[in-house]
Amino acid sequence: AQSVSQHNHHVILSEAASLELGCNYSYGGTVNLFWYVQYPGQHLQLLLKYFSGDPLVKGIKGFEAEFIKSKFSFNLRKPSVQWSDTAEYFCAGGSFKTIFGAGTRLFVKA
Amino acid sequence: NAGVTQTPKFQVLKTGQSMTLQCAQDMNHEYMSWYRQDPGMGLRLIHYSVGAGITDQGEVPNGYNVSRSTTEDFPLRLLSAAPSQTSVYFCATARQGGNTIYFGEGSWLTVV
């Protein structure tokens, strides 16, 4: 069955620390992978997406993700986080039937 | 999120009542879907549709009904509301062959 799992439910970092959020997917067929961010009180915003080509995908706000087919992973990274990155992050996979991970809440201490 | 409109934005229901969450899009997208978002569980797919007249169940369909009589509209019906259906509901659309999902702004539902 199609599934997306995120490794950490809560992450706390200090400003300027590096970030890596884990995501693993499990489904066959075409690989469509996404990372979304949800700031407190707001709706989902697309950070980046991967469909094919270069496995290193760059998104908005300095985020990037790497698709590693052999590990079924699509981890999100940012070299230096800011307080404004405090939010919940969701990995998702699929096309019209998109399945979401449970989310990772990131808190960045100023 | 221009183009995907959800109503109502907030609703309080009593247990056993029925109601319909409306979702309308003006982007002529073939795909529409409903998700519910609960703390610690991410977004879970309730029902989805790949075109007018075609619907299918997602991960958590029980207690919900959908129909897709037109391309533009995809209403979600709660047949007999239960407290477990207290959640934030998101409608989403996508173009066939496209690679971006567009979300509505959400509907906050409380069942007491």
Interface residues (C-beta under 8 A of the other chain):
Chain A: Q6 H9 N32 F34 H43 L44 L46 K49 F51 F90 A92 S95 F96 K97 T98 I99 F100 G101 A102 G103
Chain B: N1 E30 Y31 S33 Y35 G40 M41 G42 L43 R44 L45 Y48 V50 D56 G58 E59 F90 A92 A94 Q96 N99 T100 I101 F103 G104 E105 G106
